[in-house]
């Protein structure tokens, strides 16, 4: 089963609309869009990473020990 088939129907429709819009772009505009999308994906990845670190408590022990070291 393809990734597209695994998407909910609403997302499949959204992808279909996006696909038809992209096909109408010039090559230069498509390149710009691709660069913007990659930038957004990297930003989203950073945000997800921070959310996971916070929810899993990753790095809190390090922060606490750094604070204690600074106090001494």
Buried (B, 14 or more C-beta within 10 A) or exposed (E): EEEEEEEEEEEEEEEEEEEEEEEEEEEEEEEEBEEEEEEEEEEEEEEEEEEEEEEEEEEEEEEEEEEEEEEE
